[in-house]
Amino acid sequence: MRKTLEKSVRYGEMLEVMYMSKDGQISKRRVKVLQVGESSFRAYCYLRKSKRTFLIGNVLAAVPVIVKESVVI
């Protein structure tokens, strides 16, 4: 998981994350990772529209969001 987060920071990718909160609630969020620490990471959360701190251990899954641009001629 840490490698995915660090790669996201390096390449500026947005991630789709399945996250479990402290009380067991599971949510799906789109985040842009800003900084990765020892046990947590800082990211901009598009669901909450603010910078948030997430625990790495509570991330259930993380995949890069691939945005395809359409070309109009």
HELIX and SHEET records of a PDB file:
HELIX    1   1 ARG A    2  TYR A   11  1                                  10    
HELIX    2   2 ILE A   56  ASN A   58  5                                   3    
SHEET    1   A 5 SER A  50  LEU A  55  0                                        
SHEET    2   A 5 SER A  40  CYS A  45 -1                                        
SHEET    3   A 5 ILE A  26  VAL A  36 -1                                        
SHEET    4   A 5 MET A  14  MET A  20 -1                                        
SHEET    5   A 5 VAL A  59  PRO A  64 -1                                        
END                                                                             
